[in-house]
Amino acid sequence: MNLACRPALLLLFSQSARLAGPTLALLLLAAHWPAEAFGRFAAAYALASLLGLVPATGLSAWLLDRSARQPAAARAMLRRAWRMLSGLALPVLGLAAAVAALAPGYDARTLVPLTAAMLLAGAVDCAIAALRAQKREGSVAASALPANLALLAAVLLLEGRGTEAIALAWLAVRGVQVALLAAMTARVLPSATAAAPPVEPCWPFFASQSAGVIYGQADTLLVQSIAGDAATGVYAIAVRLLQLAGFAAQTLAQWFQPRLAATAIDGRDWQTQRQRLRLALAAVGGGGALGLALAVPPALPLVLGPAYAAAPTVIMVAGLLLAARCFVAGQWIELTAREREAHRARDSWLLLALFLALALPLTVAYGATGTMLAHLLALGPIAALSGRSLARARQA
């Protein structure tokens, strides 16, 4: 094997091990549960993700970027991130319990353990970001693969015992994974020879990444509130398939962002990396769009049953959305590399606002398909705005 290809292949493997497990676990639940039951669990999962992952998103992005620039501070930065998450755990879990008590359709025995699992998943993401910034892809895979195999095993063994058992299993798996990563990062990260940089520069990362988490979960909650549990089950299938196809784009972001951060901006090596990023994102977006639009829709009702007969239309729109997201992802990765994270944060929140403005009327009119169309239509103005920000950054 070409030695130059080995790090990229190892990253692809580690990213697959990290991201594919939860998505495949949810698809397995969809295959075993009625559409209404899966829709209720998907809504609880989305709300738990919203409550549990928002605090960690900015921290993991900050770690990935800053610890690549300051390797000697990586261990101190990770410890600070974990302390901040620990301080937020009790208020977040209290909020989850309050929502379950006040909102119809949510069971505290499912929502609270799922939220705790998402908080631990945020801690996992922080550790993985620190490892990835130091190009420790083997360690990432070694921590992620067993955890995700355990998630799949739990779904297969416990799906007949209801949502509470699945939520508790999710929590147990993430807890063991955090313990494993604590030992692993203590061993493989550079010795703490520098203090963590000030936490204030984390806020632009938090602003952009938290908007992304809200954007990624609000749609499922919107579909459930307007169209009901069965439509939520159909929509959740499309979202999970979109995530499965889009993990390659996330892999590219994880590969190129620390390399661009560690290279002189607009130098020859930097320009080469940027060109490779563009070509790779074009390949992922085009290939994934064709697969979602042509290959998946005919097979899905045959595999999951007639309850998912409406899914092919949603998935075809999701294919177009994947291509559009890959294009915007290239713009946002370059904005971060040029230290324009504040521009990315502004665009992220504007994308969320545009999506919400479009999604409400389109979901009322067209159900789950309308929600996916809202995602697609909202990206047009964002691509134009991000392109203008990039043009100004290149001239600076």
Buried (B, 14 or more C-beta within 10 A) or exposed (E): EEEEEEEBEBBBBBBBBBBBBBBBBBBBBBBBBBBBBBBBBBBBBBBBBBBBBBBBBBBBBBBBBBBBEBBBBBBBBBBBBBEBBEEBBEEBBEEBBEBBEEEEEBBBBBBBBBBBBBBBBBBBBBBBBBBBBBBBBEBBBBBBBBBBEBBBEBBEEBBEEBBBBBBBBBBBBBBBBBEBBBEBBEEBBBEBEBEBBEBEEBBBBBBBBBBBBBBBBBBBBBBBEBBBBBBBBBBBBBBBBBBBBBBBBBBBBBBBBBBBBBBEBEEEEBEEBBEBBBEBBBEBBEBBBEBBBEEBBEEBBEEBEEBBEBBBBBBBBBBBBBBBBBBBBBBBBBBBBBBBBBBBBBBBBBBBEBBBEBBBEBBEEBBBBBBBBBBBBBBEEBBEBBEEBBEEBEEE
